[in-house]
Amino acid sequence: MADRWTGAAADLVRELDETRLVDHHVHGALRDAPSRTAYGDSLNEVDTDPLPPQTNPFDSQIGVAIRAWCAPVLGLERHASADDYWTVRAALSEDEVNRRFLTAAGVSHWLVDTGFRTDDLLSPAALAEAGGGHAVEIVRLESLAEQVVADGVTPSTYAARFRELLERRSLGAVAAKSVLAYRAGFDVDLGRPGDREVEHHVDAWLHRGDPARLADPRLIAFGLHEAADLGLPIQLHVGLGDRDMHLRRSDPLLLTDLLRDPSIARVPVLLLHCYPFEREAGYLAQGFRNVFLDVGLAVNHLGARSAALVARSLELAPFDKVLYSSDACGPSELHFLGARLWRNAMATVLGRFVDDDEWSLDDARRVIGMTARDNAFRAYDRLAEQPG
Ligand SMILES: [Zn+2]
């Protein structure tokens, strides 16, 4: 380990360690200790079924990275065996596991997506209490629509009721998020629907759809335009996700018409995760002044290969458009590992630029400050109202 950081990377990793990050897309950590099986399943992002018993979930980039980087946080040697790791982890309370990993992440602001698995995950406030820093909420547009329906609505009152709820819920939030990629894909008409069209589609949803799950792209488009009308930044899940989605239909280039829409152009649009479309996202970030991107989630899953991904995120995209996120969800190792691997990758990639005399050390330091914190404060104007 002693020789890992040489040249400019040694300076930069120190700088990165001292910089508290804004994790601009994250979910809660586990409330209760998981079983070993459930823990193993959480290391596989794409397969939605329990892993077969003969599969060792630690035999993956993320599993090896946990043994390398998370083991020392639990007092173990780097590269501890999976069995030793599990024995020590299981002897600690989940509160203690969370305290250690969340504080070690070095995060000042957690922007928490509360639209998913709220029952077994810490609330934003509890996440911030365990890890330090401040937590703010991102509202999920599809969840709001489903709540409007669950509360009882008619096709003709839906639009007004959705607007009311969005306005109310967005008061305590810094942005809205959509999982359009999961529900319909991006190769759909995302123009603004009129109230009559909304009424017609709500009628179809109520009578022929699953009222608990909004999948109609016209109604999701309605939500996106309503969020933009309120001036809310819009986060969009892009790329990597579980196999419920069709990955090909989440290519962000399919969002080009939406991004050309003048009402969407008024608010920041944040492309989340992006892998394996990080280059397409970089193209959009250069082409549209309101488009930002991150490569969260995939950083954790690529482990020792994550520096290559972070390098690709710094190709076409202007540096004031790239943000940090972990997209951690569940085991708090993921909240820590996302931060650790991203810091390592930034030190490795930018350190190389400096050592090759392509960049000055000052250039590298400035880009670290932008991507770690400053860009998030520009994209989310309400974040500045938070202390810290
Ligand atoms: Zn997420």
Residues whose N, C-alpha, C, O or C-beta is under 5 A from the ligand:
A	BS01	ZN	D327
